[in-house]
Amino acid sequence: MFVDKAVIEIKAGDGGNGAVAFHREKYVASGGPDGGDGGKGGDVVFVADDSLSTLADFKYKRKYKAPNGADGGGARRNGKKAEDLIIRVPRGTLIRENESGTLIADISDDTPFIAAKGGKGGWGNAHFATATRQTPRFAKSGKPGESWTVTLELKLLADVGLLGFPNVGKSSFISVVSGAKPIVADYHFTTITPVLGVVSMGEGTSFVIADIPGLIEGASEGVGLGHAFLRHVERCRMLLHIVDVAGSEGRDPVEDFEKINLELERFDPALSKLPQIVAGNKIDLATEEQRENFRRYIEDKGLQYFEMCAPIAEGTREVINAVAAKLASLPPVKRYEPQEIPMEVLLKKQNTGFEILHEDDTFEVLAPWLGRILSSVNPDDYESLQYFQRVLISSGIIDALREHGVEEGDLVRIDDFEFEFVN
């Protein structure tokens, strides 16, 4: 089953609790506090897996939770850090925050993506001993891990998108020029899922071609299968358009060519502007007049045109040579840049509660939901800092700090991020 979209819930592990304990040892009087810290909760991490080609696994399992960190113990024994939860997805999967649709990751390379951060472990009472407080009988609880509802959307990574009406010979072509083995038959919609094939050009050079199924008139509006699969053309560097030049099913090859390109433009105008090579197939069934008329029509548009008979590999080598030459001059496969989740969504979706701890001239803000924002803040970028300041104001943290007596120059700590308060 080919599934290219899924909505799942992810939850990182909570941090372990800090321990309240006191040193107990024979002949040692009045042992001090020695409660250990809790362990960090596990992260939820997405990684690309080339053995996967569909999101079908996520159709049956919708909730994913990383393990919690272990609690701290006596004798300053820190709790064990929890293992991360690794979620494997096909290369080319986009991850979006579900409510806003904001793109937060493009899993197109081998870099793991931490989608939800595990909570930090709480401090044991050993951390709270001071000259005036020698026997603290309290510790911190572990912080909760992040939780999100995300949409997974697969956009296949292919250099070339193979286009054309059903039964024009796309499956025959890809089976001849690559190792792919699609179903080949003389009826419509034999291919009902995208098929990827690797075309080897020798000397370690190759490119990936994707047979995009189900494109017919009205595909951009949901007719046939095309609407479901047009998204897979969006990453392609160029298009190879196969046309039945013989019109063997009573269709006009010129009309076929124009209709497919119109569907591309309706779905996404950028697709119609991709470089395109046209291959006229089934030349064994076409008359000389048909072949010449279609050639003239395509070349008048300034496009490269080739003729072939795909089942017997006649002319296919010339086509893939032209494709390889064109690819050499084009930029790499499209990557999507992550975006910042809108502040209003963060404040609405996350638990925006917080706690402020105050000791001397240091103020610590405990707000687990701020982790996602902090991870995107660049201290050296003015606009990034302004965005972070707006979050602190909108959430009421700044006002709460003032109520706790914060003054100009006092240290404010949020997780590992520290700054001096400025009125």
N, C-alpha and C positions, 0 to 999 in steps of 0.2 A: 504494500500500500504506500503510495506516495503522498506524504503530508508535508506541506511547506509553510504552515502557520500553526502556532499553538500558543495558548495562554497558560502560564504556570505561576504558582506562588513559591517564593523562596524565602527561607528564614535562616539567618546565620545563628550560630550557637551563642548562648549567653555565657558571660564570664563567670568563673567559679567565685564563690564567696571567700572573703578573707577569714582567717581563724582568730578566735580569742583564746589565747593559751598563755601559760606562765611557766617559766623554766623550773623544772623539778629535778633536783639532783642531790644525792646523798652528800652531806657535809657542805652543801652550798646553801647558805641562808638567803632568804628573800630573793629568789631568782626573778629576774625581770620578765617583761612580756616577750614572748617569742612566737606569736602566731604568724604563720606563713601566709603568703598572698595566694589568691585564687588564680587558676590558669585561664588563659585567653580562650574564648569560644572559637569554634572553627569558622572559617570563611566559606562562602559559597563561590566557587571559582568555575568559570566556563573556559573550556579549551577546545580547539579544533581537532577533529578526528576524521582523517581521510577515508576511513573504512565506512563512514556513515554517509548516506546520500539523501536522507529524509528525516523529518521530525516525527515520524510515526510513534516512537517510544513515548513521546509526550502527550499522545492522545489518550493514553490509558493511565498515566501517572501524572498528576497535576501539582502535587505538593512535595517540596524538597526542603529538608531541614538538616543543617549541620549539627554535629554533637556539641554539647556544652563543655566548658572547661571544668576541670576538677576543683573541688574546694581545697583551700589551704589547710595545713595541719600544724600541730605543735612542733617544737624544736626547729622553728623557722622553715618547715617543709612547705615549699610552694606547690600548689596544685599543678597537675600536668596540663599542658596546652592541648586543646582538642585537635583532632585531625580535621583538615579542610574537607569539605564536600566537593568533589570534582564532578562537574556535569559536562559530558562530552556531546558536542553538537557538530553537524556537518560544517565544513569550511564554507564560509560565505554567509553564515547566519548573522542576522541583525538582531540586536536586543533593544527593546523599547520599553520605557516606563509605560505601563498600560493605560493609565488614565489620560495623560497628556499626549501620549504617542511620541514623546521625546526619545530620540536615538541616544542610547548611552554606550553602545559598543558595536563594533563591526568585527566579528570573529573571522578574519581573513588571513591571519598569519599565525605563527606558533606562540605568540605572546599570550599567557594566561590573563584572563580578565576577572578581577574580584568584583562580583556584582553585589554582594552583601558582606559587610565586614563583621566579624565576630566581636562580641563584647569584651572589653578589657576585664581582667580579673580584679576583684576587690582587694584592697590592702588589708593585711592582717594587723592585729593591734601592736605589733612591734614597730610599725611605721609611726605610731602616734605618741610614742614616749618622748617626753621633753623633761627638762630640768624641774619643771613645776608640776608635771603630770607623769609620774613615774609608773603608775599602774593602770593604764587605760583599759577599760573593760568593754571596749567596743571595737568593731572592725567594719570595713565597707563591704556591702554586697557587690557581687559582680554586675557589670553593666549588661543590659540586654543587647543581643545582636540585632542587626538591621533586618528588616523584612520588607519585601517588595512583591507586587504583582507585575510580572513582565510579559511582554509579547515577544515570541520568537518568530522571526520571519526569514525564511531561506531565500536568498537570491544567488543562484548558482554562479560560481566563478568560471567563466569561459571566455576565451579570447574572441570566438566567432559565434554569432547566433545564426542558426540555419532556419531560414524562413520559407514559407510557401504553402499553398493550399494543400489539403489532404490528398494523398495519392499522386503527388507530382514526382515522387522518387527520392524524398529526403532520407528515408530509412535505408534505401538501397545505397545511396551515396555515402552515408556515414559508415555503413558496414563495410564498404569497399576501401575507404581511405583510412580507417582506423580499426582498432581492435574491438569496437563496440558491436554488440550483436542484438540489434532491435528486431522486433517482429516485422517481417516483410511479407505483405499480402496484397492482393488486388481488391481491397475494399477500404472505405474511409475509416479514419480514426483507428488504424492498427496501432499507432503509437499514442498512448493515453497518459504517459508521463515523460518529462524531459529526459533525454538520453545524452550522456556525455561521452565523447570519444577523444582519445589522444592521437593526434596525427604526428607521426615521427618524420622529420625531414633529414635524418642522418646527422652524424657528428654531434650528437647530444642536443640537437635543436628540435623542438616540438611545440605544438600549440594545442589548445583544447577547443573543441567544437561542440556546440550544444544544439541538438535537434529540438526545437520548440514546437510542441504538438498543438493541433486543434485550431490553427488560425484560419478563420473564415470571415466572410463579411459580417460585421456586427460583433466581432470578438471583443472589441473595446467596451461594448455595452453588455457583455455577458453571454453572447450567443456562442454556442458550441463550447469548446474547452479553452479557447484562447484567452479569455479574461483571467482565468486562473493561472496562466503560465506566462503572460506578457511581462510580468515583473522580472522574470529570469533573463529577459533581453537587456535589462537596464544596465547591467555591468559589462556587457560585451563591448569589445573595442571596435568591432566592425560587424557587418552583416553579409551573409552569403544568401542570396535570394534565388531559389530554384523555381523555375516556371516550366510547366508542361507546354513546350513550344508547339506541339502537334494539336493542342486542344482536344485531346482524345476523349474527354468526357463532355464534349459539346460546349466547353467554355472558351472564351477568347483569351489568349495569353496576355494581351495588352491590358484587358480589363482585370485579369487576375493580378497582374503586377501592380496596377494602380490601387486596387482594393486593399491589398495587404499593406501597402505604404500608407494608405489613408487610415487604416486601423492603428498603425504605429503612431501616427501623428495625433490621433484622437486620444490615445492612451497616454502618451507623453511626447510633446513636440520635439524634445531632445533626441528621441529615438530615430525620428525621420531624418535627422541630420547626421547620423552616423555614416561613416564610409561604407559603401555598398558595392559588391561585385555581383553580377547577374549571370546565372548559368541556365541556359536553355536545355532542358532534358527531353528525352524521348525523341531524339532526332531521327531514329529509325522509323518512326510512325509519321513524321512530318514531310510535307512536300517542300521542294526547293523554294517555292514562293513563300510559304509560311515561315521558313527559316530565315529567308532574306528580309522579309518585312519586319520580323521581330528584331533581328539584329540591327537593322537601320533605326528602328524606334528607340532601342536602348542606347545605341551609340550616339544618337542625336541628343540624348540627355547628358552626355558626357561621362557615361558609366562604362567600365570595363565589361565586356561580354564574352562568354565562352559557350561552346556547344559540347554536349556530352550525351552518352548513353550509359547511365550509371550502372545498371546490372552487369554489364560486361566490361566495366571500367574504361570505356572508350572516352577519352578527353578528360578524365578525372584528374590525371597527373598535372595537366596544364592548369586546371582550376586551383588545386592546392598550392602549386608553385606561385601563382598570382596572389593567393591569399597570404602565403608566407612572406612574400616580398612587400605586400602592403602593411602587414603587421610590424615589420621591421622599422617602419617610419612612424608608428603610432605610440602614444603613451601607454603605460601599463594598465592592467585591469583596474577599474574604478574602485576606490576605497571611500567609504562614507565617514565623515568626521563626526565624532560624538558631540552632543550638545549639552548645555546645562539644563537640568530639570527646572522648570519655572518655580520661582520662590513660592507662589501661591499654592502650587501643588504640594510642595514640600511641607508647608505649614498646615495644609489641610489633611494630607494623607498620613503624616507621621504624628506620633504622640508628641505634641510640642510642650509637654510639661518639662520642668527643669527644677534643679535644686542648687542653691548657692551656699557653699561652705566658706566661712570667713575666719582667718587666723592672722592676727597682726595686720600687716598691710598687703596680704595676699588673699585673693578671692578666687575660688574654684567654682566653675559652672559645670554641673553635671547634667548633660542633655544628650542622650544617646542619638537622637535624631539628627544632631548637628554633624555627625560623622561624615555623611555623604557630601555635605557642603564643604566641610574642612578639607576633604580630599581634593577638591577642585580649586581651592584658594591658592593663588600665587602671591606670596608676601611682597614680591618685587613689582607687582603689577597694580597700578593705582585703581583701575576699573574693577579688578577682582576684589580688592580690599573694600571698595565702595559697596559692591554687591554684598559682601559679608557683613558690613556695617548695617545695611538695610535689613538683613535677616535678623540681626541682633535687636534692632529697634522694633521691627514688626512683631517679633515674638514676645516682646516685653522684657527681654533680658537686661537691656540697658537700664530701664526704669527700676527693675528689681535690684540691680547692683547699687544704684543710687540710694534705694531704700535701706540697703545694708550698710550704707556709710562709705562707699567707695569714694576716693578722692583722686585728684589729678596726680598721675605718676604711680599710683598703686598697681601692683602686678595682678593681671587677670589671666587665669589658666583655664583652657578648654581642651581636654585631652592632652595632647603633646604640644598644643599651640599656645604660646604665651605672648602677651602684649601689655604695654603700659596704658592705663586708662587715660583718655583725654576727654575733657568736658567739651 
